[in-house]
Amino acid sequence: MRLGGQVIADTTDAVRVLETSHPPVYYLPLKAFPDGVLLPVEGTSFCEFKGEAHYFDVVAGTTRVPRAGWTYPEPAPGYEALCTRVALYPSHMDSCEVNGEQVTFQEGDFYGGWITPQIVGPFKGGPGTSGW
């Protein structure tokens, strides 16, 4: 994963989470990010499945992307594996890869889906898709 021309995370220890009507989201270990890349910020949101999300600004060099990462420090039952992991919006990064394949991002800013060539839609997120 790259931001500001720098590699900000490189790991083979990701957790892939599938949810209704959108591409998978990858949660990387917090320890995969160098110090200073993830800066906790105020505010939370609530996922009916995973619980309360907390956010990070993501920083690399002079590039700072507000609320581009999130975590579930006390996830709902069944999602305990996420408590020490963070997901990032691929749309806000310079580039993201899964097993060497370039990721494209899911439309919209509500979901953080990672689309690789074998992932086929339609997906929620774009205009007019919130009701299905």
Disulfide bonds with the S-S distance in Angstrom:
none
